[in-house]
Amino acid sequence: MRKPETFRRLRLAAATVAMASVIATPIATISSASGATNHATTAAPTIQSSTTTTAAPALVSTSVTWQVRKITAGGVTQWIECSGIGPLTIVVIAGLHADHRMWSLVLPSFATTTRTCIYDRPGLGSSPARKPHATVTTTQHATELHALLAAAGEKGPYVIVGHSYGGLLARTFTAMYRQQVAGLMLVEGVGPDDDVNHYWSEGGDRVDMWKSVKAGAQLKQSSLRLVVEAAQDPDRNYWGGPSYGETPAELALWRKHQREAASLSDRSAFVIVNHSAHVIEHDRPDAVVAGVRLIVTAIKGHHRLPACALGAYGVQPRC
């Protein structure tokens, strides 16, 4: 999700149906109120709840029950589902124009590891659009996510997992609420140094990316448990799918920034996942599950991440 042609194609393939089969999503129309600013409400959260039982994929042998809620908090209504138990809570942040269905191959395994939540941003998946539409940033998205988690009673410490635009949002959330975040996983995440257009569109809103990359840059080096997973072929959508058409120079810079993301922590692991394109959670769910379990195990055991622990899933040039 970097250059205009990349961005366009990802919007057409960002959302998935169950078990990550692809559906096309139209480009959202920005309303005449796109320059408006959304303000948080002081009203008490509104919560609508239900539960669903989801059969796990081959990665695990059990089924998990998910609590599904729509909660109005922070001025917006967002859909969230959570499952599992444990001292940590995994919070999954999908990429641009993607919703919870993009993660269907890994969520059951996450939930057998520890408490796990995934949500849809306004205008995506099961969440209603923001009214009125607005120009937003990762700072606002992070504030709304934090309000959602608080209203849902989903307490930290959090392990934040973000893909693509969700990776930039994950950085921003972690910088803003650092004391509540114990671990971070960036899956092909957009970073502060990536060359991005000023505005991206999503769910009827537009995202001010120039302000958003500045917000993501506020995350400083620390001892946060961190896993960075980069694609073997980031120029493709799903493995073997259409090329985004990026130049060799653009791809080299993207790969460089992926490696540099691991320097955010002195307790990090980095891997280039074999046989994966940009949407690693679709192509190599086993590698994504392994990365999350590595973080959770390290936090529980109060130890550093073994830098070469993900070698079975790909190339680790830092080792």
N, C-alpha and C positions, 0 to 999 in steps of 0.2 A: 504494500500500500504506500508506494512512494511517489512515482511519477504519474502524470495524468492518465496515460494509457493503462498503467497498472491499476490505478484507482478505479477506473471505469470497469475493467474486467472483474475485479474483486467484488464490486457492488453487484454484479450479475450472478455471482456464485457464492456470496457470503453466507447466506442462510441455508440450512440443510433440514431435511425431514428426518424421521427416526432412522438411526443407525447411519446418519451422515450421507444419505443420497441427496443429490444436488437439486435445488429448485431455483428458478430465476426470480429475482426481486427487482421491481422497477426502481429507478432513481427517484428519490423523494423530491417532492416539489416544495420549495421554500416559500412560505407565505410572505405577504407584504410586511408582516410584523417581525421578520427575521432579525431585525436589529434590536428587538426588545430584550430586556434582562429579566430572568426569572428570579423571584425573591422567595425565600423560604417562608412557609407559613408557621404561625405559632399554634395552630389548631392541633388538637390531639390526633395521633395517628389513627387512620381507619384501616382495619385489617379484615380481609375476607379469607377464610381458610378452607382447605380440603386436603385429602391425602390420596396418593397414588402408589401402587406397587409396580416396580419396574423390574423386569427380568434382566439379570446381568449378562453382558456379553461373555465371550470365552475367556476373558482375562480373569474372571472370578467365577466361583461355583455357586454363589448364593444369590438370592434376590434381596433387594433393598426397598424399603418403604419411604417415600418422599412426602414431606409436608409442603403443600403448595399454598401460597398466600399472595394476595394483592394488597399492598400496603401503601397508604398515602402518608408520606413523610418528606420533609425537606421541600415541600411545595410541589411534588410530583407523585404520581401513582406508578409503582413499579411491581412487577411480578417477581417472586422469589420462591425457590424451592430448596429445601434442606433435608439432609438425611445423615444418619450415622451418629456415633458418639465418640467422644475423645476429648483430651485436654486442649487440643488445637482445633481451629476452624479454618478449613480451606475455603477461600472465596475465589471463584472463577470469574474472570472478566473477558468476555468475548471480543473479537475484533470488530472493525467497522461494519455496520449493517448486518452483523451476525447475531444470532440469539442462542438460547440454551441448547437448541438442537444440534449445533455444531459440535458440542462436547459429549454427545450421547455414547460414544464409544469408550469414554474414560470415566464418566461420572460414577457408575456403580462401583468401580474399583477404588476411586477416591473415597467413597462413602464407607467402604469396608476398612479403610486405613484410619480415618478419623472423621469428625464432624465435617460435612461438606455443604456449601451453599453455592448456587448459581442464580443469576438474576438477569432480567432483560431491561436495558435502558429504555427511556421513554420513546415510544413509536416503533419499538422492535419486538418481535415475537408476541408474547402475551401481555405486553405493557401498552397501555393507551398512549397516544401521542401527547406531547406537551401542548398545553393551551394557555396562551397563544404560542406558536412556534417562536424560537428564539435563537440568537447566536450564543453558543455555549463554549466552554473550554473544559480541559481535563480537570481543572480545579473545581468547576461546578459539578461535573460528573462525580468527582471523588467526594465532594460534600454531600451530594444526594445519596451516594452509596453508603456513606457513613451513617446518615440519618436513617436509611432503610435498615441497616444491620442493627442499629440501636433500637428502633421501633419493633423489630422482629425478635428482639431479645437474644440475638446471636452475638455473643461476646468473644473477644479475643482471648489469647493471642491468635492472630490471624496468620495464615500462609496465603499470600496473594499470588494468584496465577493469572498471567495476562498474555494474550496472543495479539500480535500486530498492533493496531491502535490500542487494544486492551493492554499491551505492554507499556505503552506510554502512560496510560491511565493508571496502571499498577505502580509505576514509578512515582507519579504524582501523589497517589493515595498514601504510599509508603512514606514519602517525604512529609506529608501533612500530619500523619498519625503514626509516626515512627515508633512510639512507645507501645503501640498496640500490635505491631507487626513483628513476628518472629522469623518469618521466612518469606522469600520472594522467588518466583520462577517466571522467567521471561522466555516466551516461545516465539521466536521470530519477531521480537518486539521492536516497534518503532522507537528510536532513541532521539535524544535532544540534538544530535549532530546530523541527523538525516535531512536531506533536502526535500522539503514538503511545500505544497501549494498553500496559499494563505488560508483558504477555506475548503473544508470537506463537508459533505452533506450526509445526514443520517436521520432517519425517522421523522422527517419534516423540519428538523433543525439544521443549522449549519454550525460546524465546529471551527473556531478560530485556532488554526494549528500553530500559528506563530506564537500566540500566547501560551498555547499548550506545551510546545517544546521547551519554552522557558520554565514553565511549571515543572516539567519532568526533570529538568536540569538541576532542580533544587535538592534532589536526592544525592547526598554526599557519601563518600566511601566510609564503610563501617565494618563491623564484624557480623553483619546480618547473614544468615544462611541463605545462599543464593545459588540457583541453577539457571544457566543460560543454555537453551537448546536452539541451534541454528539449522537451517535446512541444507541438505546436500545440493539441491537445485532450487533456490529461492525465486527463480525466474518463471516458475510454473505454478499453476493453481493447485490441482491435485496431481499426484505423480503421473506423468505421461500425458497430462492435460495440456491446454493451450499455453503458449508462452506469453508472458506479459510484454515482451519486446524490449527489454532493457538492454542497454549497451554494455559491453564488457567493463567499461570504466565505472558505470553505475553499479554493476553487480560487485565489482571489487570493493567499492566504497561501502556498500551495504554489508558485505562480509566482514570488512574491517571493523565497522561499528558494532556488529554482533560480538566479535571477539572482545572489543573494548568494554562491552557491558559487564563482562565478568570481573573487571577491575573495580566494580562498585563495592566489592567485599573482599576481605582477606580470608573468607571462609566460603569460597565459591567453587563450582565445578562447571566446566564448559564442554559441550559436545556438539559436533556436527553430525546430525543424525543421518545414518545411511538410508538410502532409498526413501527420501522425503522431499516434498516440495514445500511451499510456503505454509500450508495448513498441516502442520506436523501432527496435530491431534487427530486428524483424519487418516493420514498415511501411516503413521507409526504410533498408534495409541500406547503400545507397550513401552516405548521410550518415554513418553510423557508420564505415564503411571510410575515408571521407575524413578524419574526425576523427583516427583512429588514425594514418593516414599523415602527417597534419600534425604530430603529436607526434614520430613517428619521424624525420621529415625535419629538424625543428628540433633534436632532440637530436644527430643525426649532424652537422649543420652548425654546432652550437654557437651558435645564434641564438634570439632570442625568437620566440614564435608571432605571426604577423601577426594582429592582433585581428579583422580583417574577412575573413580568408581563407576562411571557410565561407559566404559570402554566397550562393553558388549553391544552397545547400541550405535556406535559410530566412531568417528575420528576425534581425538582429543589433542589438538596441537599444543595445548598448554602443558601437557605431561612430559 
